[in-house]
Amino acid sequence: MSGAGFLLAVNFLIAQCFCMFFLAVSARSRNRVAARWFAATYAVASLAAIFEFLVAYVPPAKPWAILAFASMLGAMLMLRVGLGQLYGLKTNRAWLVAIFSAFVALDYFIYDLPRGTLSHALPYQTPFAVALGMSAFAVWRARPPSFVDRALIVLLALTSVHFLAKAFAAVLAGSGNTAQDYLGSQFALVSQSMGAVLIVTVGLMLLCVLVLEIVADEKVNAEVDPLSSLLNRRGFDNRIEALLAGTGPHGLILCDIDHFKKVNDTYGHQGGDVAIRAFGEALSIAAPPGALVARIGGEEFALFLPNTGKEATLLFAHTLRATRAVAPISGLPPGVRITASFGVAEMTRGEPLRLAMRRADDALYAAKNAGRDRVHEAEPPTVVVEVFKRAN
């Protein structure tokens, strides 16, 4: 086997491996359709290596040569479909089929032109450059690009240009007088070496895009309470630090569903879950843009209102309390009403979060001890610190 033939075999195996990688990633990715298109891209591209072998060893060569061209071009156009799925772009598949058919027809008509000339090499390589150029353009216009997106654009663009450069390399290095001579030519060795590099780099970059999205999704899932669909305590703590950097003051509200154990005892845990979901949804709908809403305990919730003063925070808490006290809950008997108690604290710039949470929590318990279904304002931080010092 020649060196080029060995590289063809290596490229086939690499393409098959990436096919399996993308199928594995599709099981966890929210872009599973795109991942499956990428898997199909590499599966179809790997067929080109088989057809290249058949060109050299199984006459007549022309059908195999055209099939090798068609499989590689088809794979590149499938890549464009997959990128459309990944980046949410509309893809005119009928137009892609028309482009594919036109370029395959072009390859058929130039087949008998002299090898190693620009009249044959340039029309042969240009369709690949066009197909990859379309993919690079699609990613470029899809969305504000991240670093990985920009790297993918550059890589696709360079790969597109590389195919045009191969046309001139075929003339300079010589690609053989016939299709059967290709595997024994110096050009084939260079072409397949570059092909191996590009197969790996493009595949790794696409995997990187998909895996980064999986990691981001997993991070979000780890910070979201599955029952209420609000942030959990981890998500609340992770996101509040950036908001505390604002000039302030900020509003902090802790609220607790009243008599929640009675709800569970009367309507079962399913009824309790319904109450938590309804209360969480009400908080989420009422919260202004930029606010953080979280379920931080069993029936305890927290709201952080950035750059909101004490009066506005108190008014917001009173509105929540009054609205929740009269609103029916779907899934529970019509006459059932769920009330809540609220503790409100104003955070000043530089106040530690744990101190503000302590003040709001004390106000919440004061509201519950006073009869529930009410709003209490927290003591100022200076008072809490002084009491803490005396107690210690």
Backbone torsions as a table, in degrees:
resi	resn	phi	psi	omega
1	MET	NA	136.0	178.3
2	SER	-72.4	167.9	177.4
3	GLY	-61.0	-40.0	178.7
4	ALA	-65.8	-37.7	177.8
5	GLY	-64.2	-39.4	177.1
6	PHE	-63.1	-41.9	179.1
7	LEU	-66.5	-33.7	174.7
8	LEU	-59.7	-44.1	178.7
9	ALA	-63.6	-41.1	178.1
10	VAL	-62.8	-44.5	179.2
11	ASN	-61.5	-38.6	177.9
12	PHE	-60.8	-46.6	-178.7
13	LEU	-66.8	-39.4	178.2
14	ILE	-62.3	-45.2	-179.8
15	ALA	-62.0	-39.7	178.2
16	GLN	-65.8	-38.8	178.0
17	CYS	-63.3	-44.5	178.5
18	PHE	-65.2	-34.1	175.1
19	CYS	-57.3	-46.6	179.5
20	MET	-67.9	-37.8	178.4
21	PHE	-59.7	-47.1	-178.2
22	PHE	-66.6	-35.8	176.4
23	LEU	-64.4	-39.3	178.3
24	ALA	-65.5	-43.9	-179.7
25	VAL	-64.7	-33.9	-177.8
26	SER	-61.2	-23.1	-179.3
27	ALA	-69.3	-23.6	-177.0
28	ARG	-114.4	-14.5	-173.2
29	SER	-85.2	143.3	172.8
30	ARG	-71.2	-17.2	175.9
31	ASN	-100.7	49.4	-175.1
32	ARG	-64.7	-31.7	179.2
33	VAL	-65.4	-43.1	177.5
34	ALA	-62.7	-43.3	-179.9
35	ALA	-61.5	-37.5	179.1
36	ARG	-71.3	-33.0	174.2
37	TRP	-65.5	-39.6	177.8
38	PHE	-65.1	-38.9	176.8
39	ALA	-62.1	-43.4	178.5
40	ALA	-65.2	-35.7	178.1
41	THR	-57.4	-48.4	-178.0
42	TYR	-72.1	-32.6	177.7
43	ALA	-65.0	-44.2	-180.0
44	VAL	-69.7	-40.1	179.7
45	ALA	-62.2	-33.6	-179.5
46	SER	-65.6	-23.2	178.5
47	LEU	-65.5	-26.7	-179.5
48	ALA	-60.7	-37.1	179.1
49	ALA	-63.8	-39.8	178.6
50	ILE	-63.7	-45.6	-178.7
51	PHE	-66.6	-33.0	176.9
52	GLU	-63.7	-39.1	175.5
53	PHE	-63.4	-42.9	-178.7
54	LEU	-65.2	-32.0	176.8
55	VAL	-58.0	-42.8	-174.7
56	ALA	-76.7	-28.9	-168.6
57	TYR	-122.0	-11.7	-177.6
58	VAL	-127.7	99.5	178.0
59	PRO	-73.9	156.8	-3.8
60	PRO	-75.5	151.2	-172.4
61	ALA	-81.0	-29.4	-171.0
62	LYS	-58.2	-48.8	-179.9
63	PRO	-59.3	-41.4	-179.4
64	TRP	-67.0	-39.0	179.7
65	ALA	-63.6	-42.3	179.3
66	ILE	-68.6	-37.9	176.9
67	LEU	-66.1	-36.9	176.9
68	ALA	-62.5	-45.0	177.6
69	PHE	-62.0	-46.2	-176.0
70	ALA	-65.1	-39.9	-178.9
71	SER	-67.3	-40.4	179.1
72	MET	-68.1	-43.5	178.7
73	LEU	-65.9	-42.8	178.5
74	GLY	-60.1	-40.0	178.5
75	ALA	-62.8	-40.2	-179.7
76	MET	-67.6	-35.5	176.7
77	LEU	-73.4	-32.1	174.0
78	MET	-65.8	-33.7	175.1
79	LEU	-59.4	-41.1	177.7
80	ARG	-62.2	-38.7	177.1
81	VAL	-65.1	-44.3	179.2
82	GLY	-61.8	-41.0	177.8
83	LEU	-65.6	-34.7	175.2
84	GLY	-61.7	-41.3	176.9
85	GLN	-66.2	-40.0	-177.2
86	LEU	-67.4	-40.9	-174.7
87	TYR	-103.3	8.9	176.0
88	GLY	69.0	37.7	179.7
89	LEU	-100.3	145.5	172.1
90	LYS	-74.2	134.5	-178.3
91	THR	-123.5	120.6	177.1
92	ASN	-83.3	93.9	-174.5
93	ARG	-70.5	-29.8	176.5
94	ALA	-63.3	-38.0	177.9
95	TRP	-66.8	-39.3	177.3
96	LEU	-64.9	-39.3	177.0
97	VAL	-63.2	-40.3	178.9
98	ALA	-64.5	-41.7	177.4
99	ILE	-62.8	-44.4	179.3
100	PHE	-59.4	-47.2	-177.9
101	SER	-63.8	-40.9	-179.1
102	ALA	-65.5	-42.2	-178.5
103	PHE	-71.6	-35.0	176.0
104	VAL	-66.2	-39.7	176.8
105	ALA	-62.8	-39.8	177.5
106	LEU	-61.3	-43.8	179.0
107	ASP	-61.6	-37.3	178.8
108	TYR	-62.8	-42.2	-175.5
109	PHE	-76.1	-26.2	-179.2
110	ILE	-93.2	-0.2	-173.7
111	TYR	-56.9	-40.2	-174.7
112	ASP	-88.5	1.9	175.9
113	LEU	-69.4	155.2	-177.7
114	PRO	-59.4	132.3	178.2
115	ARG	-72.3	155.5	178.4
116	GLY	74.5	18.0	177.2
117	THR	-122.3	154.0	178.6
118	LEU	-64.0	-29.8	-179.7
119	SER	-62.4	-25.5	176.1
120	HIS	-100.7	-45.3	-172.0
121	ALA	-67.5	-41.5	-176.2
122	LEU	-67.6	-48.2	176.1
123	PRO	-63.5	-27.4	-179.6
124	TYR	-72.9	-41.8	-175.3
125	GLN	-85.8	-25.6	-176.0
126	THR	-59.1	-42.6	178.6
127	PRO	-55.9	-38.2	178.6
128	PHE	-65.8	-41.3	178.6
129	ALA	-63.1	-40.2	179.8
130	VAL	-65.1	-45.0	-177.9
131	ALA	-60.9	-44.5	179.7
132	LEU	-74.2	-31.8	174.5
133	GLY	-62.9	-37.2	175.9
134	MET	-62.1	-40.1	179.4
135	SER	-66.7	-43.4	178.7
136	ALA	-60.8	-42.5	179.7
137	PHE	-65.3	-38.6	179.8
138	ALA	-61.9	-45.4	179.5
139	VAL	-66.2	-38.0	-178.1
140	TRP	-62.1	-38.6	-176.4
141	ARG	-95.7	3.1	-171.9
142	ALA	-73.0	-48.0	-173.1
143	ARG	-166.6	166.9	174.2
144	PRO	-55.8	115.7	-169.7
145	PRO	-74.7	141.6	169.3
146	SER	-84.3	179.5	177.9
147	PHE	-60.0	-43.0	-179.4
148	VAL	-65.9	-39.6	177.4
149	ASP	-61.8	-43.4	179.1
150	ARG	-64.1	-39.8	177.9
151	ALA	-62.8	-39.0	178.6
152	LEU	-65.8	-40.1	178.2
153	ILE	-60.6	-48.4	-179.2
154	VAL	-61.9	-42.8	-178.2
155	LEU	-64.2	-43.9	178.8
156	LEU	-65.5	-39.9	179.3
157	ALA	-65.2	-43.6	178.4
158	LEU	-63.8	-38.7	178.4
159	THR	-65.5	-37.8	176.4
160	SER	-61.6	-47.6	179.8
161	VAL	-64.6	-33.5	-179.0
162	HIS	-59.9	-35.3	179.1
163	PHE	-68.8	-35.4	175.6
164	LEU	-67.0	-38.7	178.1
165	ALA	-64.3	-32.4	179.5
166	LYS	-64.0	-28.8	178.1
167	ALA	-61.9	-43.2	179.8
168	PHE	-74.6	-33.5	176.9
169	ALA	-64.6	-34.5	178.5
170	ALA	-63.6	-34.7	178.8
171	VAL	-73.4	-43.7	-175.9
172	LEU	-73.0	-43.3	-175.7
173	ALA	-88.3	-23.4	-178.3
174	GLY	85.9	125.3	-179.0
175	SER	-113.0	17.0	-179.6
176	GLY	91.9	159.3	-178.6
177	ASN	-81.2	-24.8	-179.0
178	THR	-133.1	169.1	177.9
179	ALA	-60.9	-34.8	-179.6
180	GLN	-65.5	-25.2	-177.2
181	ASP	-79.8	-9.6	-171.1
182	TYR	-57.7	-48.8	-174.5
183	LEU	-63.1	-25.0	180.0
184	GLY	-90.4	0.3	-175.7
185	SER	-88.5	156.7	175.9
186	GLN	-65.3	-34.5	179.1
187	PHE	-60.7	-39.5	-179.2
188	ALA	-61.0	-39.5	179.8
189	LEU	-63.2	-45.2	178.7
190	VAL	-65.9	-44.3	-177.3
191	SER	-61.8	-47.2	-178.7
192	GLN	-70.0	-31.6	175.9
193	SER	-64.2	-46.9	177.8
194	MET	-64.3	-37.2	178.5
195	GLY	-60.3	-41.7	179.6
196	ALA	-62.5	-43.5	179.8
197	VAL	-62.3	-44.8	-177.4
198	LEU	-70.0	-37.2	176.8
199	ILE	-58.3	-45.0	-178.0
200	VAL	-69.5	-47.3	-175.0
201	THR	-67.1	-44.6	178.4
202	VAL	-64.1	-43.7	179.6
203	GLY	-62.0	-44.6	179.8
204	LEU	-64.5	-37.6	-179.9
205	MET	-67.6	-40.9	177.6
206	LEU	-65.4	-41.2	176.2
207	LEU	-62.4	-37.9	179.3
208	CYS	-61.1	-44.9	178.9
209	VAL	-59.6	-46.7	-177.8
210	LEU	-68.0	-43.0	-177.6
211	VAL	-67.5	-39.1	178.1
212	LEU	-61.9	-37.0	177.6
213	GLU	-69.2	-36.8	176.1
214	ILE	-62.9	-44.3	179.5
215	VAL	-62.2	-42.2	179.1
216	ALA	-63.5	-41.3	178.5
217	ASP	-63.7	-41.9	179.5
218	GLU	-64.0	-37.6	178.2
219	LYS	-64.8	-43.4	178.0
220	VAL	-62.5	-44.9	-179.6
221	ASN	-61.1	-35.3	179.9
222	ALA	-70.7	-17.5	-177.8
223	GLU	-106.2	5.4	-176.6
224	VAL	-117.7	134.6	175.6
225	ASP	-77.4	120.4	-174.2
226	PRO	-66.6	-26.0	-177.3
227	LEU	-77.3	-48.3	-176.2
228	SER	-94.3	-14.1	-174.9
229	SER	65.9	14.7	173.4
230	LEU	-94.6	173.9	172.6
231	LEU	-62.5	147.9	169.4
232	ASN	-92.2	-174.2	-176.0
233	ARG	-62.6	-39.2	178.4
234	ARG	-61.9	-46.9	180.0
235	GLY	-62.7	-39.4	178.4
236	PHE	-62.7	-48.8	-179.2
237	ASP	-64.9	-37.8	-178.3
238	ASN	-68.0	-32.0	-173.0
239	ARG	-97.7	-18.4	-175.2
240	ILE	-74.7	-26.5	-176.5
241	GLU	-58.6	-43.2	-179.3
242	ALA	-65.1	-35.8	-178.9
243	LEU	-74.5	-28.7	179.4
244	LEU	-67.0	-17.1	179.6
245	ALA	-72.2	-11.4	178.4
246	GLY	-65.5	167.3	-174.5
247	THR	-65.7	-31.1	178.7
248	GLY	77.3	-176.8	0.0
249	PRO	-70.2	167.1	-179.8
250	HIS	-121.3	153.8	178.2
251	GLY	-104.2	134.6	178.1
252	LEU	-126.5	127.7	-179.6
253	ILE	-125.6	127.4	169.0
254	LEU	-110.8	134.4	-179.2
255	CYS	-137.7	151.1	-172.9
256	ASP	-139.0	129.2	178.7
257	ILE	-65.3	130.9	-178.2
258	ASP	-74.7	140.0	174.2
259	HIS	52.1	42.6	-176.4
260	PHE	-65.7	-34.1	178.4
261	LYS	-61.4	-37.2	178.3
262	LYS	-64.8	-37.5	177.1
263	VAL	-62.1	-45.8	178.7
264	ASN	-63.3	-42.6	-178.2
265	ASP	-67.5	-33.5	-176.3
266	THR	-83.9	-43.2	-172.4
267	TYR	-114.5	5.7	178.7
268	GLY	80.4	172.3	-179.7
269	HIS	-64.3	-28.7	177.3
270	GLN	-64.9	-39.9	175.6
271	GLY	-64.6	-38.7	176.2
272	GLY	-63.1	-40.3	177.8
273	ASP	-63.1	-39.6	178.4
274	VAL	-61.5	-42.7	-179.8
275	ALA	-63.8	-42.5	179.6
276	ILE	-64.7	-44.3	179.2
277	ARG	-62.1	-43.3	-178.4
278	ALA	-65.5	-42.9	179.9
279	PHE	-66.1	-43.3	177.7
280	GLY	-61.3	-40.8	179.1
281	GLU	-65.2	-40.2	178.8
282	ALA	-62.7	-42.7	177.9
283	LEU	-63.3	-43.7	-178.4
284	SER	-62.8	-41.0	-179.2
285	ILE	-68.7	-40.5	-175.8
286	ALA	-76.5	-26.4	-174.4
287	ALA	-63.2	136.7	177.8
288	PRO	-71.9	162.6	177.6
289	PRO	-58.0	137.9	179.5
290	GLY	90.9	-10.6	179.8
291	ALA	-77.9	154.4	173.3
292	LEU	-103.5	131.5	177.6
293	VAL	-126.0	128.2	-175.0
294	ALA	-143.3	150.8	167.7
295	ARG	-99.8	110.8	-171.6
296	ILE	-104.3	-2.9	177.9
297	GLY	-156.6	-166.8	-178.7
298	GLY	-55.0	-62.2	178.1
299	GLU	-122.3	21.4	-178.3
300	GLU	-106.9	136.2	-176.1
301	PHE	-127.6	156.5	178.1
302	ALA	-131.7	142.1	173.4
303	LEU	-128.6	133.9	176.1
304	PHE	-118.3	122.1	-178.1
305	LEU	-111.2	100.0	-176.9
306	PRO	-66.8	142.3	176.3
307	ASN	54.2	43.9	-179.9
308	THR	-127.7	126.5	-177.4
309	GLY	-77.8	177.8	-174.9
310	LYS	-62.9	-46.1	-176.1
311	GLU	-62.6	-44.7	-179.4
312	ALA	-66.5	-37.4	179.4
313	THR	-66.8	-42.8	177.6
314	LEU	-62.6	-44.3	178.2
315	LEU	-60.2	-41.9	179.1
316	PHE	-62.8	-43.1	-179.9
317	ALA	-65.3	-42.0	178.7
318	HIS	-63.3	-38.6	178.5
319	THR	-64.9	-43.2	176.9
320	LEU	-60.0	-46.1	-178.2
321	ARG	-61.1	-46.2	-178.2
322	ALA	-66.4	-39.6	-179.6
323	THR	-67.6	-43.8	-177.2
324	ARG	-67.5	-30.6	-176.0
325	ALA	-69.1	-23.4	-177.3
326	VAL	-111.8	-6.4	-175.4
327	ALA	-82.9	129.5	174.3
328	PRO	-71.2	160.8	-179.4
329	ILE	-119.4	118.4	178.5
330	SER	-64.7	128.2	-178.6
331	GLY	107.7	-15.2	174.4
332	LEU	-114.0	160.6	179.5
333	PRO	-52.7	147.2	-173.8
334	PRO	-55.7	-33.3	-176.2
335	GLY	-83.4	-5.2	-176.1
336	VAL	-79.2	130.8	175.3
337	ARG	-123.4	140.0	179.1
338	ILE	-110.9	119.7	177.9
339	THR	-103.2	172.2	180.0
340	ALA	-147.6	156.4	176.2
341	SER	-110.3	149.1	-171.3
342	PHE	-131.7	136.6	170.2
343	GLY	-117.2	127.9	-172.8
344	VAL	-118.8	130.9	176.6
345	ALA	-130.7	140.3	172.4
346	GLU	-96.9	126.1	179.7
347	MET	-97.6	128.4	174.8
348	THR	-95.4	161.3	-178.1
349	ARG	-60.4	129.8	178.0
350	GLY	92.9	-8.7	179.7
351	GLU	-73.3	131.2	178.1
352	PRO	-62.3	143.5	-179.1
353	LEU	-60.7	-39.0	-176.6
354	ARG	-63.2	-33.8	178.7
355	LEU	-70.1	-43.4	178.5
356	ALA	-63.5	-40.4	177.6
357	MET	-63.5	-39.3	179.2
358	ARG	-63.3	-44.2	-179.4
359	ARG	-64.3	-44.6	179.5
360	ALA	-65.5	-36.8	179.6
361	ASP	-67.2	-40.2	176.2
362	ASP	-62.5	-40.0	178.6
363	ALA	-66.6	-36.9	177.9
364	LEU	-62.4	-46.3	-179.9
365	TYR	-67.4	-31.3	174.9
366	ALA	-64.5	-39.6	177.5
367	ALA	-64.5	-39.5	179.9
368	LYS	-70.5	-39.4	179.5
369	ASN	-70.2	-23.6	179.5
370	ALA	-83.7	1.0	176.9
371	GLY	125.2	-1.7	178.5
372	ARG	69.1	174.8	-178.4
373	ASP	52.5	50.8	179.8
374	ARG	-155.2	170.4	-179.5
375	VAL	-116.0	131.9	174.6
376	HIS	-121.8	142.2	177.1
377	GLU	-92.0	139.8	-179.1
378	ALA	-74.3	156.0	172.9
379	GLU	-66.4	150.5	175.3
380	PRO	-59.8	153.7	-177.2
381	PRO	-60.0	-33.0	-179.0
382	THR	-64.8	-36.4	179.6
383	VAL	-67.4	-44.1	-178.8
384	VAL	-63.9	-41.4	179.9
385	VAL	-64.4	-40.9	-179.3
386	GLU	-65.5	-42.1	178.4
387	VAL	-64.1	-40.0	-179.9
388	PHE	-63.7	-40.2	-179.9
389	LYS	-65.1	-41.1	-179.3
390	ARG	-66.8	-35.8	-179.1
391	ALA	-70.2	-21.8	-177.8
392	ASN	-108.8	NA	NA
